[in-house]
Amino acid sequence: MCLTIPGRVVGLSGSLASVDYGEDGVRNNVNISLVKASLGDYVLVQSGFAVKLLSQSEAAEVLEMWKAIREVDAEEI
């Protein structure tokens, strides 16, 4: 199973973007050649590639779901 992770584009350099994944302060360089991403855009990332642009409301909804999953996971540990 593959997961797509939402993040916000915070830097651009050619076909690479620095993507911020939120609360944890995690950032990665991601290939954006499959989408037309700009600074501030939200993208879904899979295997190092941005595969879809998200609206701000879509991104907020997905990030909220990820937050709930992390909270449940933390309770089980």
N, CA, C and O atoms as a CHARMM CRD file, in Angstrom:
* protein
*
  308
    1    1 MET  N      0.84600  -1.17800   0.00000 PROA 1      0.00000
    2    1 MET  CA     0.00000   0.00000   0.00000 PROA 1      0.00000
    3    1 MET  C      0.88900   1.23700   0.00000 PROA 1      0.00000
    4    1 MET  O      1.88400   1.30100   0.72200 PROA 1      0.00000
    5    2 CYS  N      0.52300   2.20500  -0.80700 PROA 2      0.00000
    6    2 CYS  CA     1.25200   3.47400  -0.88300 PROA 2      0.00000
    7    2 CYS  C      0.41100   4.56900  -0.25100 PROA 2      0.00000
    8    2 CYS  O     -0.80900   4.60400  -0.40700 PROA 2      0.00000
    9    3 LEU  N      1.07500   5.45200   0.45700 PROA 3      0.00000
   10    3 LEU  CA     0.39600   6.57800   1.08900 PROA 3      0.00000
   11    3 LEU  C      0.83300   7.86600   0.42400 PROA 3      0.00000
   12    3 LEU  O      1.99500   8.01800   0.04700 PROA 3      0.00000
   13    4 THR  N     -0.09300   8.78800   0.28100 PROA 4      0.00000
   14    4 THR  CA     0.26100  10.13200  -0.15900 PROA 4      0.00000
   15    4 THR  C      0.19300  11.03900   1.05800 PROA 4      0.00000
   16    4 THR  O     -0.74300  10.97600   1.85600 PROA 4      0.00000
   17    5 ILE  N      1.19700  11.87300   1.17900 PROA 5      0.00000
   18    5 ILE  CA     1.32600  12.74200   2.33900 PROA 5      0.00000
   19    5 ILE  C      1.15100  14.19200   1.88400 PROA 5      0.00000
   20    5 ILE  O      1.79300  14.61300   0.92200 PROA 5      0.00000
   21    6 PRO  N      0.29000  14.96400   2.56100 PROA 6      0.00000
   22    6 PRO  CA     0.11300  16.36100   2.18100 PROA 6      0.00000
   23    6 PRO  C      1.20300  17.24600   2.76000 PROA 6      0.00000
   24    6 PRO  O      1.68500  17.00900   3.86800 PROA 6      0.00000
   25    7 GLY  N      1.58700  18.26500   2.00700 PROA 7      0.00000
   26    7 GLY  CA     2.56100  19.23200   2.49000 PROA 7      0.00000
   27    7 GLY  C      2.43800  20.53100   1.72600 PROA 7      0.00000
   28    7 GLY  O      1.76600  20.60400   0.69700 PROA 7      0.00000
   29    8 ARG  N      3.10000  21.56000   2.24300 PROA 8      0.00000
   30    8 ARG  CA     3.04500  22.90100   1.63400 PROA 8      0.00000
   31    8 ARG  C      4.39200  23.23600   1.02000 PROA 8      0.00000
   32    8 ARG  O      5.43500  23.03700   1.64100 PROA 8      0.00000
   33    9 VAL  N      4.36300  23.74000  -0.18900 PROA 9      0.00000
   34    9 VAL  CA     5.58400  24.12600  -0.89100 PROA 9      0.00000
   35    9 VAL  C      6.13200  25.40200  -0.25300 PROA 9      0.00000
   36    9 VAL  O      5.45500  26.42900  -0.21300 PROA 9      0.00000
   37   10 VAL  N      7.38200  25.32000   0.25300 PROA 10     0.00000
   38   10 VAL  CA     7.98900  26.47500   0.91500 PROA 10     0.00000
   39   10 VAL  C      9.25200  26.95400   0.20200 PROA 10     0.00000
   40   10 VAL  O      9.84800  27.95800   0.59300 PROA 10     0.00000
   41   11 GLY  N      9.65300  26.24100  -0.83600 PROA 11     0.00000
   42   11 GLY  CA    10.81900  26.65200  -1.60600 PROA 11     0.00000
   43   11 GLY  C     10.80800  25.97500  -2.96300 PROA 11     0.00000
   44   11 GLY  O     10.30400  24.86100  -3.10100 PROA 11     0.00000
   45   12 LEU  N     11.36200  26.64800  -3.96800 PROA 12     0.00000
   46   12 LEU  CA    11.41100  26.09800  -5.32400 PROA 12     0.00000
   47   12 LEU  C     12.80400  26.24400  -5.90400 PROA 12     0.00000
   48   12 LEU  O     13.47900  27.25300  -5.70500 PROA 12     0.00000
   49   13 SER  N     13.22400  25.20100  -6.63600 PROA 13     0.00000
   50   13 SER  CA    14.48800  25.23600  -7.35800 PROA 13     0.00000
   51   13 SER  C     14.36300  24.31300  -8.55900 PROA 13     0.00000
   52   13 SER  O     14.57900  23.10700  -8.45100 PROA 13     0.00000
   53   14 GLY  N     14.01200  24.88700  -9.70700 PROA 14     0.00000
   54   14 GLY  CA    13.80000  24.07600 -10.90500 PROA 14     0.00000
   55   14 GLY  C     12.61400  23.14800 -10.72100 PROA 14     0.00000
   56   14 GLY  O     11.51100  23.59100 -10.40200 PROA 14     0.00000
   57   15 SER  N     12.84600  21.85400 -10.92300 PROA 15     0.00000
   58   15 SER  CA    11.76100  20.87600 -10.77900 PROA 15     0.00000
   59   15 SER  C     11.69100  20.28900  -9.37400 PROA 15     0.00000
   60   15 SER  O     10.98500  19.30700  -9.14200 PROA 15     0.00000
   61   16 LEU  N     12.42200  20.88900  -8.43900 PROA 16     0.00000
   62   16 LEU  CA    12.38100  20.44700  -7.04600 PROA 16     0.00000
   63   16 LEU  C     11.73300  21.50800  -6.16900 PROA 16     0.00000
   64   16 LEU  O     11.88400  22.71000  -6.39100 PROA 16     0.00000
   65   17 ALA  N     11.01100  21.02800  -5.16900 PROA 17     0.00000
   66   17 ALA  CA    10.39800  21.93400  -4.19200 PROA 17     0.00000
   67   17 ALA  C     10.74000  21.44700  -2.80200 PROA 17     0.00000
   68   17 ALA  O     10.81700  20.24300  -2.55700 PROA 17     0.00000
   69   18 SER  N     10.94400  22.37700  -1.90100 PROA 18     0.00000
   70   18 SER  CA    11.05000  22.05500  -0.48600 PROA 18     0.00000
   71   18 SER  C      9.62700  22.04400   0.04500 PROA 18     0.00000
   72   18 SER  O      8.91000  23.03900  -0.06000 PROA 18     0.00000
   73   19 VAL  N      9.21900  20.91200   0.61800 PROA 19     0.00000
   74   19 VAL  CA     7.85100  20.74200   1.09300 PROA 19     0.00000
   75   19 VAL  C      7.85700  20.56500   2.60500 PROA 19     0.00000
   76   19 VAL  O      8.58300  19.73400   3.15000 PROA 19     0.00000
   77   20 ASP  N      7.02600  21.36800   3.27100 PROA 20     0.00000
   78   20 ASP  CA     6.87700  21.34000   4.73100 PROA 20     0.00000
   79   20 ASP  C      5.65000  20.49600   5.06000 PROA 20     0.00000
   80   20 ASP  O      4.55500  20.74100   4.55300 PROA 20     0.00000
   81   21 TYR  N      5.85500  19.49300   5.92300 PROA 21     0.00000
   82   21 TYR  CA     4.77500  18.57100   6.25700 PROA 21     0.00000
   83   21 TYR  C      4.03300  18.94600   7.52900 PROA 21     0.00000
   84   21 TYR  O      3.25900  18.13700   8.04100 PROA 21     0.00000
   85   22 GLY  N      4.24600  20.14900   8.05800 PROA 22     0.00000
   86   22 GLY  CA     3.40600  20.61500   9.15400 PROA 22     0.00000
   87   22 GLY  C      4.04200  20.60700  10.51500 PROA 22     0.00000
   88   22 GLY  O      5.22300  20.91500  10.67100 PROA 22     0.00000
   89   23 GLU  N      3.23900  20.24900  11.51300 PROA 23     0.00000
   90   23 GLU  CA     3.56400  20.38200  12.92800 PROA 23     0.00000
   91   23 GLU  C      4.92700  19.84800  13.33400 PROA 23     0.00000
   92   23 GLU  O      5.58900  20.43800  14.18800 PROA 23     0.00000
   93   24 ASP  N      5.35600  18.75300  12.74300 PROA 24     0.00000
   94   24 ASP  CA     6.58600  18.10900  13.17600 PROA 24     0.00000
   95   24 ASP  C      7.84300  18.80000  12.66200 PROA 24     0.00000
   96   24 ASP  O      8.95200  18.42500  13.04100 PROA 24     0.00000
   97   25 GLY  N      7.68400  19.80000  11.80500 PROA 25     0.00000
   98   25 GLY  CA     8.82600  20.51600  11.26400 PROA 25     0.00000
   99   25 GLY  C      9.60700  19.72400  10.23100 PROA 25     0.00000
  100   25 GLY  O     10.74800  20.07100   9.92400 PROA 25     0.00000
  101   26 VAL  N      9.01400  18.66600   9.68600 PROA 26     0.00000
  102   26 VAL  CA     9.68300  17.83400   8.69500 PROA 26     0.00000
  103   26 VAL  C      9.56700  18.49100   7.32900 PROA 26     0.00000
  104   26 VAL  O      8.48600  18.89400   6.90100 PROA 26     0.00000
  105   27 ARG  N     10.71600  18.59100   6.65100 PROA 27     0.00000
  106   27 ARG  CA    10.75900  19.12500   5.27900 PROA 27     0.00000
  107   27 ARG  C     11.56600  18.17600   4.41600 PROA 27     0.00000
  108   27 ARG  O     12.55700  17.59700   4.86200 PROA 27     0.00000
  109   28 ASN  N     11.12900  18.02400   3.17100 PROA 28     0.00000
  110   28 ASN  CA    11.85300  17.20000   2.20100 PROA 28     0.00000
  111   28 ASN  C     11.85300  17.89400   0.85600 PROA 28     0.00000
  112   28 ASN  O     10.98300  18.71400   0.56200 PROA 28     0.00000
  113   29 ASN  N     12.84900  17.55300   0.03700 PROA 29     0.00000
  114   29 ASN  CA    12.85100  18.00000  -1.34700 PROA 29     0.00000
  115   29 ASN  C     12.03200  17.01600  -2.15800 PROA 29     0.00000
  116   29 ASN  O     12.20100  15.80200  -2.03900 PROA 29     0.00000
  117   30 VAL  N     11.14800  17.54600  -2.97900 PROA 30     0.00000
  118   30 VAL  CA    10.19200  16.74700  -3.72600 PROA 30     0.00000
  119   30 VAL  C     10.23300  17.15900  -5.19300 PROA 30     0.00000
  120   30 VAL  O     10.34900  18.34400  -5.50600 PROA 30     0.00000
  121   31 ASN  N     10.13700  16.18600  -6.08900 PROA 31     0.00000
  122   31 ASN  CA    10.07700  16.46500  -7.51400 PROA 31     0.00000
  123   31 ASN  C      8.66300  16.93800  -7.86000 PROA 31     0.00000
  124   31 ASN  O      7.68400  16.25200  -7.56400 PROA 31     0.00000
  125   32 ILE  N      8.56300  18.11300  -8.48900 PROA 32     0.00000
  126   32 ILE  CA     7.24800  18.67700  -8.81800 PROA 32     0.00000
  127   32 ILE  C      6.99200  18.68600 -10.32400 PROA 32     0.00000
  128   32 ILE  O      6.13700  19.43200 -10.80000 PROA 32     0.00000
  129   33 SER  N      7.72000  17.86700 -11.07300 PROA 33     0.00000
  130   33 SER  CA     7.56600  17.87500 -12.53300 PROA 33     0.00000
  131   33 SER  C      6.20400  17.35900 -12.99500 PROA 33     0.00000
  132   33 SER  O      5.83700  17.57300 -14.15000 PROA 33     0.00000
  133   34 LEU  N      5.44700  16.68700 -12.13100 PROA 34     0.00000
  134   34 LEU  CA     4.13200  16.15400 -12.50600 PROA 34     0.00000
  135   34 LEU  C      2.99500  17.13900 -12.25600 PROA 34     0.00000
  136   34 LEU  O      1.87900  16.92300 -12.73000 PROA 34     0.00000
  137   35 VAL  N      3.26000  18.21900 -11.51800 PROA 35     0.00000
  138   35 VAL  CA     2.23200  19.21600 -11.20100 PROA 35     0.00000
  139   35 VAL  C      2.80900  20.61800 -11.40300 PROA 35     0.00000
  140   35 VAL  O      4.02700  20.78500 -11.45800 PROA 35     0.00000
  141   36 LYS  N      1.95300  21.60900 -11.51100 PROA 36     0.00000
  142   36 LYS  CA     2.40800  23.00300 -11.63100 PROA 36     0.00000
  143   36 LYS  C      2.28000  23.66300 -10.26700 PROA 36     0.00000
  144   36 LYS  O      1.32500  24.39700 -10.01100 PROA 36     0.00000
  145   37 ALA  N      3.23800  23.40100  -9.40000 PROA 37     0.00000
  146   37 ALA  CA     3.19200  23.92200  -8.03000 PROA 37     0.00000
  147   37 ALA  C      3.92900  25.25500  -7.93100 PROA 37     0.00000
  148   37 ALA  O      4.94100  25.48400  -8.59300 PROA 37     0.00000
  149   38 SER  N      3.39200  26.11600  -7.08900 PROA 38     0.00000
  150   38 SER  CA     3.99400  27.41200  -6.79300 PROA 38     0.00000
  151   38 SER  C      4.21300  27.51200  -5.28300 PROA 38     0.00000
  152   38 SER  O      3.69800  26.70200  -4.51200 PROA 38     0.00000
  153   39 LEU  N      4.98200  28.51800  -4.88000 PROA 39     0.00000
  154   39 LEU  CA     5.18700  28.74400  -3.44200 PROA 39     0.00000
  155   39 LEU  C      3.84200  28.88800  -2.74600 PROA 39     0.00000
  156   39 LEU  O      2.95800  29.60200  -3.21800 PROA 39     0.00000
  157   40 GLY  N      3.69800  28.19700  -1.61300 PROA 40     0.00000
  158   40 GLY  CA     2.47600  28.27400  -0.83600 PROA 40     0.00000
  159   40 GLY  C      1.42800  27.24400  -1.20500 PROA 40     0.00000
  160   40 GLY  O      0.47600  27.03600  -0.45300 PROA 40     0.00000
  161   41 ASP  N      1.58800  26.58700  -2.36300 PROA 41     0.00000
  162   41 ASP  CA     0.63500  25.54700  -2.75800 PROA 41     0.00000
  163   41 ASP  C      0.74400  24.33000  -1.84900 PROA 41     0.00000
  164   41 ASP  O      1.79600  24.05300  -1.27400 PROA 41     0.00000
  165   42 TYR  N     -0.35900  23.61900  -1.73400 PROA 42     0.00000
  166   42 TYR  CA    -0.36400  22.34400  -1.02900 PROA 42     0.00000
  167   42 TYR  C     -0.35500  21.23100  -2.06000 PROA 42     0.00000
  168   42 TYR  O     -1.05400  21.30300  -3.07100 PROA 42     0.00000
  169   43 VAL  N      0.44300  20.19400  -1.79900 PROA 43     0.00000
  170   43 VAL  CA     0.56500  19.07200  -2.72300 PROA 43     0.00000
  171   43 VAL  C      0.46000  17.76100  -1.95500 PROA 43     0.00000
  172   43 VAL  O      0.74400  17.69900  -0.75800 PROA 43     0.00000
  173   44 LEU  N      0.04600  16.71700  -2.66500 PROA 44     0.00000
  174   44 LEU  CA     0.12000  15.35500  -2.13600 PROA 44     0.00000
  175   44 LEU  C      1.39800  14.74700  -2.67500 PROA 44     0.00000
  176   44 LEU  O      1.67300  14.83100  -3.87200 PROA 44     0.00000
  177   45 VAL  N      2.18900  14.13000  -1.79400 PROA 45     0.00000
  178   45 VAL  CA     3.49300  13.58900  -2.16400 PROA 45     0.00000
  179   45 VAL  C      3.48300  12.07500  -2.00100 PROA 45     0.00000
  180   45 VAL  O      3.03900  11.54400  -0.98300 PROA 45     0.00000
  181   46 GLN  N      3.98600  11.38900  -3.03600 PROA 46     0.00000
  182   46 GLN  CA     4.13300   9.94400  -2.98400 PROA 46     0.00000
  183   46 GLN  C      5.48400   9.58200  -3.59000 PROA 46     0.00000
  184   46 GLN  O      5.79500   9.97500  -4.71500 PROA 46     0.00000
  185   47 SER  N      6.27500   8.83900  -2.84500 PROA 47     0.00000
  186   47 SER  CA     7.57400   8.35200  -3.33000 PROA 47     0.00000
  187   47 SER  C      8.45500   9.47600  -3.86300 PROA 47     0.00000
  188   47 SER  O      9.15800   9.29500  -4.85700 PROA 47     0.00000
  189   48 GLY  N      8.42200  10.63700  -3.20800 PROA 48     0.00000
  190   48 GLY  CA     9.28400  11.74000  -3.59200 PROA 48     0.00000
  191   48 GLY  C      8.77200  12.61000  -4.72200 PROA 48     0.00000
  192   48 GLY  O      9.47500  13.51500  -5.17100 PROA 48     0.00000
  193   49 PHE  N      7.54800  12.35000  -5.19500 PROA 49     0.00000
  194   49 PHE  CA     6.94600  13.13600  -6.27100 PROA 49     0.00000
  195   49 PHE  C      5.65900  13.77400  -5.79300 PROA 49     0.00000
  196   49 PHE  O      4.84500  13.12700  -5.13500 PROA 49     0.00000
  197   50 ALA  N      5.47300  15.04300  -6.12300 PROA 50     0.00000
  198   50 ALA  CA     4.17400  15.69400  -5.90400 PROA 50     0.00000
  199   50 ALA  C      3.26000  15.16300  -7.00200 PROA 50     0.00000
  200   50 ALA  O      3.55600  15.31100  -8.18700 PROA 50     0.00000
  201   51 VAL  N      2.15100  14.54500  -6.60800 PROA 51     0.00000
  202   51 VAL  CA     1.27600  13.90700  -7.58800 PROA 51     0.00000
  203   51 VAL  C     -0.05000  14.64200  -7.77700 PROA 51     0.00000
  204   51 VAL  O     -0.78700  14.35700  -8.72100 PROA 51     0.00000
  205   52 LYS  N     -0.35600  15.58700  -6.88300 PROA 52     0.00000
  206   52 LYS  CA    -1.61800  16.31000  -7.00700 PROA 52     0.00000
  207   52 LYS  C     -1.54100  17.62000  -6.23800 PROA 52     0.00000
  208   52 LYS  O     -0.96600  17.67600  -5.15000 PROA 52     0.00000
  209   53 LEU  N     -2.11800  18.66900  -6.80200 PROA 53     0.00000
  210   53 LEU  CA    -2.28700  19.92700  -6.07700 PROA 53     0.00000
  211   53 LEU  C     -3.55600  19.83800  -5.24100 PROA 53     0.00000
  212   53 LEU  O     -4.54500  19.23900  -5.66400 PROA 53     0.00000
  213   54 LEU  N     -3.52500  20.43400  -4.05700 PROA 54     0.00000
  214   54 LEU  CA    -4.69400  20.48000  -3.18500 PROA 54     0.00000
  215   54 LEU  C     -5.08400  21.92900  -2.93900 PROA 54     0.00000
  216   54 LEU  O     -4.22700  22.81100  -2.89100 PROA 54     0.00000
  217   55 SER  N     -6.38400  22.17100  -2.78400 PROA 55     0.00000
  218   55 SER  CA    -6.82200  23.48800  -2.33900 PROA 55     0.00000
  219   55 SER  C     -6.48100  23.60500  -0.85500 PROA 55     0.00000
  220   55 SER  O     -6.18700  22.60400  -0.20200 PROA 55     0.00000
  221   56 GLN  N     -6.52000  24.80700  -0.33300 PROA 56     0.00000
  222   56 GLN  CA    -6.21600  25.00300   1.08300 PROA 56     0.00000
  223   56 GLN  C     -7.21100  24.23900   1.96200 PROA 56     0.00000
  224   56 GLN  O     -6.82800  23.67700   2.98900 PROA 56     0.00000
  225   57 SER  N     -8.49200  24.21800   1.56000 PROA 57     0.00000
  226   57 SER  CA    -9.49200  23.50400   2.36600 PROA 57     0.00000
  227   57 SER  C     -9.29200  21.99200   2.29500 PROA 57     0.00000
  228   57 SER  O     -9.46000  21.30100   3.30000 PROA 57     0.00000
  229   58 GLU  N     -8.93100  21.46600   1.10700 PROA 58     0.00000
  230   58 GLU  CA    -8.63300  20.02700   0.99100 PROA 58     0.00000
  231   58 GLU  C     -7.42900  19.66400   1.84700 PROA 58     0.00000
  232   58 GLU  O     -7.42900  18.64700   2.54000 PROA 58     0.00000
  233   59 ALA  N     -6.40700  20.50500   1.79100 PROA 59     0.00000
  234   59 ALA  CA    -5.19400  20.24100   2.57000 PROA 59     0.00000
  235   59 ALA  C     -5.51000  20.24800   4.06100 PROA 59     0.00000
  236   59 ALA  O     -5.03000  19.38500   4.79600 PROA 59     0.00000
  237   60 ALA  N     -6.31000  21.21000   4.51900 PROA 60     0.00000
  238   60 ALA  CA    -6.66900  21.28200   5.94000 PROA 60     0.00000
  239   60 ALA  C     -7.40700  20.01700   6.36800 PROA 60     0.00000
  240   60 ALA  O     -7.16400  19.49000   7.45300 PROA 60     0.00000
  241   61 GLU  N     -8.30400  19.53300   5.51800 PROA 61     0.00000
  242   61 GLU  CA    -9.07200  18.32300   5.83700 PROA 61     0.00000
  243   61 GLU  C     -8.15500  17.09600   5.93900 PROA 61     0.00000
  244   61 GLU  O     -8.26600  16.30600   6.87700 PROA 61     0.00000
  245   62 VAL  N     -7.25000  16.94600   4.96400 PROA 62     0.00000
  246   62 VAL  CA    -6.33900  15.79800   4.97400 PROA 62     0.00000
  247   62 VAL  C     -5.37500  15.88600   6.14900 PROA 62     0.00000
  248   62 VAL  O     -5.10600  14.88000   6.80400 PROA 62     0.00000
  249   63 LEU  N     -4.84900  17.08600   6.42400 PROA 63     0.00000
  250   63 LEU  CA    -3.92900  17.25100   7.55600 PROA 63     0.00000
  251   63 LEU  C     -4.61800  16.94400   8.87800 PROA 63     0.00000
  252   63 LEU  O     -3.99900  16.38400   9.78200 PROA 63     0.00000
  253   64 GLU  N     -5.88700  17.30300   8.99900 PROA 64     0.00000
  254   64 GLU  CA    -6.64300  16.99300  10.21100 PROA 64     0.00000
  255   64 GLU  C     -6.80200  15.48500  10.37300 PROA 64     0.00000
  256   64 GLU  O     -6.71700  14.97100  11.48900 PROA 64     0.00000
  257   65 MET  N     -7.03300  14.77000   9.26700 PROA 65     0.00000
  258   65 MET  CA    -7.12600  13.30700   9.33000 PROA 65     0.00000
  259   65 MET  C     -5.80000  12.69000   9.76800 PROA 65     0.00000
  260   65 MET  O     -5.77700  11.77300  10.59000 PROA 65     0.00000
  261   66 TRP  N     -4.68600  13.20000   9.21100 PROA 66     0.00000
  262   66 TRP  CA    -3.37100  12.69600   9.60600 PROA 66     0.00000
  263   66 TRP  C     -3.11600  12.95200  11.09000 PROA 66     0.00000
  264   66 TRP  O     -2.55000  12.10300  11.77900 PROA 66     0.00000
  265   67 LYS  N     -3.52800  14.10800  11.57700 PROA 67     0.00000
  266   67 LYS  CA    -3.35900  14.43500  12.99700 PROA 67     0.00000
  267   67 LYS  C     -4.12200  13.43500  13.85600 PROA 67     0.00000
  268   67 LYS  O     -3.59200  12.96000  14.86000 PROA 67     0.00000
  269   68 ALA  N     -5.35200  13.10700  13.48300 PROA 68     0.00000
  270   68 ALA  CA    -6.15800  12.13600  14.23100 PROA 68     0.00000
  271   68 ALA  C     -5.50400  10.75500  14.21400 PROA 68     0.00000
  272   68 ALA  O     -5.49600  10.05800  15.22800 PROA 68     0.00000
  273   69 ILE  N     -4.96000  10.36300  13.07100 PROA 69     0.00000
  274   69 ILE  CA    -4.28000   9.06400  12.97300 PROA 69     0.00000
  275   69 ILE  C     -3.07000   9.02900  13.89700 PROA 69     0.00000
  276   69 ILE  O     -2.85400   8.03900  14.59700 PROA 69     0.00000
  277   70 ARG  N     -2.27400  10.10500  13.90600 PROA 70     0.00000
  278   70 ARG  CA    -1.08500  10.14800  14.78000 PROA 70     0.00000
  279   70 ARG  C     -1.48100  10.08700  16.24600 PROA 70     0.00000
  280   70 ARG  O     -0.79900   9.44600  17.04500 PROA 70     0.00000
  281   71 GLU  N     -2.57900  10.75000  16.61000 PROA 71     0.00000
  282   71 GLU  CA    -3.02900  10.73700  18.00700 PROA 71     0.00000
  283   71 GLU  C     -3.46100   9.33600  18.43300 PROA 71     0.00000
  284   71 GLU  O     -3.13400   8.89900  19.53700 PROA 71     0.00000
  285   72 VAL  N     -4.18300   8.63400  17.58000 PROA 72     0.00000
  286   72 VAL  CA    -4.59000   7.25800  17.87700 PROA 72     0.00000
  287   72 VAL  C     -3.37000   6.36000  17.97900 PROA 72     0.00000
  288   72 VAL  O     -3.27600   5.52700  18.88000 PROA 72     0.00000
  289   73 ASP  N     -2.43800   6.53300  17.05300 PROA 73     0.00000
  290   73 ASP  CA    -1.21800   5.73400  17.05500 PROA 73     0.00000
  291   73 ASP  C     -0.41500   5.97900  18.33700 PROA 73     0.00000
  292   73 ASP  O      0.12600   5.03300  18.90900 PROA 73     0.00000
  293   74 ALA  N     -0.33000   7.22100  18.79200 PROA 74     0.00000
  294   74 ALA  CA     0.41400   7.55600  20.00600 PROA 74     0.00000
  295   74 ALA  C     -0.24000   6.93100  21.23400 PROA 74     0.00000
  296   74 ALA  O      0.45400   6.52000  22.16500 PROA 74     0.00000
  297   75 GLU  N     -1.56900   6.85600  21.24100 PROA 75     0.00000
  298   75 GLU  CA    -2.27700   6.25400  22.37600 PROA 75     0.00000
  299   75 GLU  C     -2.01100   4.75400  22.47300 PROA 75     0.00000
  300   75 GLU  O     -2.01800   4.19200  23.56800 PROA 75     0.00000
  301   76 GLU  N     -1.77600   4.10400  21.33600 PROA 76     0.00000
  302   76 GLU  CA    -1.56100   2.66300  21.32900 PROA 76     0.00000
  303   76 GLU  C     -0.15300   2.28100  21.73900 PROA 76     0.00000
  304   76 GLU  O      0.09700   1.12600  22.08400 PROA 76     0.00000
  305   77 ILE  N      0.77300   3.22900  21.70700 PROA 77     0.00000
  306   77 ILE  CA     2.17900   2.92300  22.03000 PROA 77     0.00000
  307   77 ILE  C      2.39100   2.81000  23.49500 PROA 77     0.00000
  308   77 ILE  O      3.51100   2.55700  23.93800 PROA 77     0.00000
